[in-house]
Amino acid sequence: MANKPNTPTLRPRFSFMWFWAFVLISIIGYSMFGEQKARPIEGDWAMINDLIELGYVERINVLDKEKATVFLTEEAMKAVAEDERFANIPTTGAQITFNTGGDIQYFAEQVERAEQTAIENGVDAERVKIKYERTERGWASYLVEFLPWLLIIAVWIFIMRGMTRGGAGGGGNIMNVGKARAQVFDKDKKERVTFKDVAGLEEAKVEIMEIVDFLKKADKYKALGAKIPKGALLVGPPGTGKTLLAKAVAGEANVPFLSISGSDFVEMFVGVGASRVRDLFEQAKKVAPCIVFIDEIDAIGRARGKNSGFSGNDERENTLNQLLTEMDGFQTNTGVIVLAATNRVDILDKALMRAGRFDRQIEVGLPDVKERQAIFEVHLKNLKLADKLDREFLAKQTPGFAGADIANVCNEAALIAARGNKSAVTQEDFLAAIDRIVGGLERRNMPMSPAERRSTAIHEAGHATVMWRLKNCDPVLKITIIPRGRSLGATWYLPEERANHNVEHFMHKMAGLLGGRIAEQMLMNITSTGAINDLERTSKTAYAMVAYYGMSPAVGNISFYDASGQRDMFTKPFSERTAELIDSEVRRLVDEAVEITRNIIDTERENIERLADLLIAKETIFTEDIESILGKSAQQIAREELEAAEAATKAMQEPASEIDDTEDVDITYEVVPTPAEEAEVQGDGKTDEI
C-alpha cells in the first residue's frame, strides 16, 4: 500500500469576530428571554395622595429631589390587589415611582396635608417615613452619559475633515467649508509665466493685451473715461492653452492671480457655493487690482431653468446667481478682472454672456502650421535631439493638433527612442509617435490570411489612387497595411489648412473616401466590412452638404443647422416630405461620387495592382513610391500651374523697360478652389465586423 503524502490539515483559524458575535447574541438573548423582575409602576401625586389618606403608604424614598419611590404596607398590597391600576405591581421592593417636581418643601407639605386628612377620616396608620437620598456619581457614570455625544461629534469632525481636505480655503476646518479654495499666485513670485512662455495664440494675445495694458496703465484709460471689460471668456477646444494664457496675462500685468475651478463651488451643502463666490471676490478686493481666473466655468454657468430633473431652487443656480451679482451687481468690484475658460460656450447662461459681465469672447483655436512649429520649439527644449530635426516638417505632419497634443507627441517620441536604446530622439521617432497617437498601437502579430492581406492592399491602393488623381483631395503622405488599433490598414494624407469649402471639394473628398470600397468591388469582386469608417464619413459629408450648407438645388438655400445647440434632439425642423427629399439628394450626391471613383479606378486598374503588390512587399510606402507608379499628383500639377500663372501675372506688372521682347504666351487661368478641411490625419478603418 502506497504511503500518502503528508498533507497539512486545514484548521479553521480563530477570529475575535466570532467571540464578539457570541457575546452580542448572548446579551440580546438574555435581554429578550432572561429573567425579568417586575418593575414599579408609574404613578402621579393624585394616586399617592389617595394611598396616604387610606394609610397604605409605609415610606417614600426621594432620590436627587425629584425621583420618588413608594413602598406600601402589607395590608395595602392585599387591599389594592383587585384594583386594575395595580394589576402588575411588584410584591417586593418599591411598588410605585413618581416625580416630585423638584420642590422638596412643597412635597413635604403635601404629604403632611394628606396625613392630616387621614387622621380626620379616622384612619389609624403610622406616619409616612420620608428618606432623602443623593446619587454619588463617579467618572464612569459621566463617561457613559457623554460617550454617545463624543462619538457623534468625532464622526462629524472626521466626515467634515474628509470633505474639506486639500482645499486652500478648507484647511480641514469644519467652519471653513464656505471659504473659497482659490490658489493665489503672488505678483512677486520669481517664476512667473509671461507671453514668451506661450507659443502660438498670436491673435488671442493681441485681444487680451488690452487687459494687460489697462492693469499696467489704468490712469490713461480712466482719464478718457473708458472702462475696461470686466470679464473675458476664453473659448476653445481642450488643450489649446486657455489656462496657460490666463497665467501669462497675470504674469505680464504683474498683479496677483487667483485661480479656481468651477467644480470647487459645487458642494453638497446648501448655500456653500454662493458663500464661496462671495469669499472669492472678497479675497480679490483685498489684493486689487488683480485677476480672478475660473477654469471650466460651465460647471456653474450652465443655462438656468433647463434641468428638468431639478427644481428652481437648485444649488447650482444659486451659485450662478451669486456670481452674476458679484460681477455686475449693486456693488462694484473696482480693479477685479474675471477671466474664465470653457469649451462648452453653447450651454452657458445668457445673463453670464451679456455686456457688463463677460464682455468679450476670445477664441483660442487650434494652432496653424507656424504656431505648431513655435509650440514644438517650446516642448523640444527639454529633449535630447538628433542633429538633423526639421521642426517645420513636424509641424506639417500634425494638422489639427492642439498644444497638449504636441506635448504628448514630444513625450511619446522620447519614450519610443528610449525603448530603442537610442542616444537621441530622431525624426523617425516623432513620426512613429504621431502614428501611435493618431492610429493606435501597431499589431504586427495580428493573424491575417493572404486573401485578407491582398484585399487590404487593394483597398488602400484604391484610396490613394483616387485621391492622387483629384486635385481637391488632400495630398497623400503614405500608405500602410500594418494593422493599428482597430484598422487593418491606413492611407495617411496631409490636410491642407483652408478657409472655405465648395461643392467640388466635397465631391472629391467623398470620391476619395469611397475609393477603397469601389476598388475591392471592381478588382476583387468582394464587399467587405473594412469600409465602415469610409461609409460613415461619406454619409455625414453628404448630409452636411444638403441639410447644413444648402448645396442641393432641390432642397434650396436652407440650413437646418442649430448653432446654439438648444434645439430638442427629438424634434426635426422640417417635415417628413422634406426629410424624404433630403434622403434622395444625399443618395444622388453619393451616387455621383461613386461614378467619379469608378471612372478613375477603371482607368487605373494596372497602377492599383502595382501599388498593391508594392504594399504587400514593403508594408509601408511613401509619396516617392506612389509618384514612381502614378506620376505627378493632380494637386502638384494644379499647384505648378497656379505658380506659373502667378509668375506670369507678376511679369506683366513689371516696368516695360525690364521686360525682354518675347513671343506672346497664351496663359490659361484656372481658379483652384480652397475649401477648408478639418485638420486631421485620418486612417482608413478596416474592422472585422460592422
Secondary structure as the mmCIF struct_conf table of DSSP 4:
data_model
#
loop_
_struct_conf.conf_type_id
_struct_conf.id
_struct_conf.beg_label_comp_id
_struct_conf.beg_label_asym_id
_struct_conf.beg_label_seq_id
_struct_conf.end_label_comp_id
_struct_conf.end_label_asym_id
_struct_conf.end_label_seq_id
HELX_LH_PP_P HELX_LH_PP_P1 ALA A 2 PRO A 5
HELX_LH_PP_P HELX_LH_PP_P2 THR A 7 THR A 9
HELX_LH_PP_P HELX_LH_PP_P3 PRO A 12 PHE A 14
HELX_RH_AL_P HELX_RH_AL_P1 PHE A 16 PHE A 33
BEND BEND1 GLY A 34 GLY A 34
HELX_LH_PP_P HELX_LH_PP_P4 LYS A 37 PRO A 40
STRN STRN1 ILE A 41 GLU A 42
HELX_RH_AL_P HELX_RH_AL_P2 TRP A 45 GLU A 53
TURN_TY1_P TURN_TY1_P1 LEU A 54 GLY A 55
STRN STRN2 VAL A 57 LEU A 63
TURN_TY1_P TURN_TY1_P2 ASP A 64 GLU A 66
STRN STRN3 LYS A 67 LEU A 72
HELX_RH_AL_P HELX_RH_AL_P3 GLU A 74 ALA A 79
TURN_TY1_P TURN_TY1_P3 VAL A 80 GLU A 82
HELX_RH_3T_P HELX_RH_3T_P1 GLU A 84 PHE A 86
TURN_TY1_P TURN_TY1_P4 ALA A 87 ASN A 88
BEND BEND2 THR A 91 GLY A 93
STRN STRN4 ILE A 96 ASN A 99
BEND BEND3 GLY A 102 GLY A 102
HELX_RH_AL_P HELX_RH_AL_P4 ILE A 104 GLU A 120
TURN_TY1_P TURN_TY1_P5 ASN A 121 GLY A 122
HELX_LH_PP_P HELX_LH_PP_P5 GLU A 126 VAL A 128
STRN STRN5 LYS A 129 GLU A 133
HELX_RH_AL_P HELX_RH_AL_P5 TRP A 139 THR A 164
TURN_TY1_P TURN_TY1_P6 ARG A 165 GLY A 166
TURN_TY1_P TURN_TY1_P7 ALA A 168 GLY A 172
HELX_RH_3T_P HELX_RH_3T_P2 ILE A 174 ASN A 176
TURN_TY1_P TURN_TY1_P8 VAL A 177 GLY A 178
BEND BEND4 LYS A 179 LYS A 179
HELX_LH_PP_P HELX_LH_PP_P6 ALA A 182 ALA A 182
STRN STRN6 GLN A 183 PHE A 185
TURN_TY1_P TURN_TY1_P9 LYS A 187 ASP A 188
BEND BEND5 LYS A 190 GLU A 191
HELX_RH_3T_P HELX_RH_3T_P3 PHE A 195 ASP A 197
BEND BEND6 VAL A 198 VAL A 198
BEND BEND7 GLY A 200 GLY A 200
HELX_RH_AL_P HELX_RH_AL_P6 GLU A 202 LYS A 216
HELX_RH_AL_P HELX_RH_AL_P7 ALA A 218 ALA A 223
TURN_TY1_P TURN_TY1_P10 LEU A 224 GLY A 225
BEND BEND8 LYS A 230 LYS A 230
STRN STRN7 GLY A 231 VAL A 235
BEND BEND9 PRO A 237 PRO A 237
TURN_TY1_P TURN_TY1_P11 PRO A 238 GLY A 239
BEND BEND10 THR A 240 GLY A 241
HELX_RH_AL_P HELX_RH_AL_P8 LYS A 242 ALA A 253
TURN_TY1_P TURN_TY1_P12 ASN A 254 ASN A 254
BEND BEND11 VAL A 255 VAL A 255
STRN STRN8 PHE A 257 SER A 261
HELX_RH_3T_P HELX_RH_3T_P4 GLY A 262 PHE A 265
BEND BEND12 MET A 268 PHE A 269
TURN_TY1_P TURN_TY1_P13 VAL A 270 GLY A 271
HELX_RH_AL_P HELX_RH_AL_P9 VAL A 272 LYS A 286
TURN_TY1_P TURN_TY1_P14 VAL A 287 VAL A 287
BEND BEND13 PRO A 289 PRO A 289
STRN STRN9 CYS A 290 ASP A 295
BEND BEND14 GLU A 296 GLU A 296
HELX_RH_3T_P HELX_RH_3T_P5 ILE A 297 ALA A 299
TURN_TY1_P TURN_TY1_P15 ILE A 300 ILE A 300
STRN STRN10 ARG A 302 ARG A 302
HELX_LH_PP_P HELX_LH_PP_P7 ALA A 303 ALA A 303
TURN_TY1_P TURN_TY1_P16 ARG A 304 GLY A 305
TURN_TY1_P TURN_TY1_P17 SER A 308 GLY A 309
BEND BEND15 PHE A 310 PHE A 310
TURN_TY1_P TURN_TY1_P18 GLY A 312 ASN A 313
HELX_RH_AL_P HELX_RH_AL_P10 GLU A 315 ASP A 328
BEND BEND16 GLY A 329 GLN A 331
TURN_TY1_P TURN_TY1_P19 THR A 334 GLY A 335
STRN STRN11 VAL A 336 THR A 342
BEND BEND17 ASN A 343 ASN A 343
HELX_RH_3T_P HELX_RH_3T_P6 VAL A 345 ILE A 347
STRN STRN12 LEU A 348 LEU A 348
HELX_RH_AL_P HELX_RH_AL_P11 LYS A 350 MET A 353
BEND BEND18 ARG A 354 ARG A 354
TURN_TY1_P TURN_TY1_P20 ALA A 355 ARG A 357
BEND BEND19 PHE A 358 PHE A 358
STRN STRN13 ARG A 360 GLU A 363
HELX_RH_AL_P HELX_RH_AL_P12 VAL A 369 HIS A 379
TURN_TY1_P TURN_TY1_P21 LEU A 380 ASN A 382
BEND BEND20 LEU A 383 LEU A 383
STRN STRN14 LEU A 385 LEU A 385
BEND BEND21 ASP A 387 ASP A 387
HELX_RH_AL_P HELX_RH_AL_P13 ARG A 391 LYS A 396
TURN_TY1_P TURN_TY1_P22 GLN A 397 GLN A 397
TURN_TY1_P TURN_TY1_P23 PRO A 399 GLY A 400
HELX_RH_AL_P HELX_RH_AL_P14 GLY A 403 ARG A 419
TURN_TY1_P TURN_TY1_P24 GLY A 420 ASN A 421
BEND BEND22 SER A 423 ALA A 424
STRN STRN15 VAL A 425 VAL A 425
HELX_RH_AL_P HELX_RH_AL_P15 GLN A 427 GLY A 439
STRN STRN16 GLU A 442 GLU A 442
TURN_TY1_P TURN_TY1_P25 ARG A 444 ASN A 445
HELX_RH_AL_P HELX_RH_AL_P16 PRO A 450 ARG A 469
TURN_TY1_P TURN_TY1_P26 LYS A 471 ASN A 472
BEND BEND23 CYS A 473 CYS A 473
HELX_LH_PP_P HELX_LH_PP_P8 ASP A 474 PRO A 475
STRN STRN17 VAL A 476 THR A 480
BEND BEND24 ILE A 482 ILE A 482
STRN STRN18 ARG A 484 ARG A 484
TURN_TY1_P TURN_TY1_P27 GLY A 485 ARG A 486
STRN STRN19 SER A 487 SER A 487
BEND BEND25 LEU A 488 LEU A 488
STRN STRN20 ALA A 490 TYR A 493
BEND BEND26 ALA A 499 ALA A 499
HELX_RH_AL_P HELX_RH_AL_P17 VAL A 503 LEU A 513
TURN_TY1_P TURN_TY1_P28 LEU A 514 LEU A 514
HELX_RH_AL_P HELX_RH_AL_P18 GLY A 515 ALA A 519
HELX_RH_PI_P HELX_RH_PI_P1 GLU A 520 MET A 524
HELX_RH_3T_P HELX_RH_3T_P7 THR A 529 ALA A 531
HELX_RH_AL_P HELX_RH_AL_P19 ILE A 532 TYR A 543
HELX_RH_PI_P HELX_RH_PI_P2 ALA A 544 TYR A 548
BEND BEND27 TYR A 549 TYR A 549
TURN_TY1_P TURN_TY1_P29 PRO A 553 VAL A 555
BEND BEND28 ASN A 557 ASN A 557
TURN_TY1_P TURN_TY1_P30 ALA A 563 SER A 564
BEND BEND29 GLY A 565 GLY A 565
BEND BEND30 ARG A 567 ARG A 567
TURN_TY1_P TURN_TY1_P31 MET A 569 PHE A 570
BEND BEND31 PRO A 573 PHE A 574
HELX_RH_AL_P HELX_RH_AL_P20 GLU A 576 THR A 603
TURN_TY1_P TURN_TY1_P32 GLU A 604 GLU A 604
HELX_RH_AL_P HELX_RH_AL_P21 ARG A 605 LYS A 618
BEND BEND32 GLU A 619 GLU A 619
STRN STRN21 THR A 620 PHE A 622
HELX_RH_AL_P HELX_RH_AL_P22 THR A 623 LEU A 630
BEND BEND33 LYS A 632 LYS A 632
HELX_RH_AL_P HELX_RH_AL_P23 ALA A 634 MET A 652
TURN_TY1_P TURN_TY1_P33 GLN A 653 GLN A 653
BEND BEND34 GLU A 654 GLU A 654
HELX_RH_3T_P HELX_RH_3T_P8 ALA A 656 GLU A 658
BEND BEND35 ILE A 659 ILE A 659
HELX_LH_PP_P HELX_LH_PP_P9 GLN A 682 GLY A 685
BEND BEND36 ASP A 688 ASP A 688
#
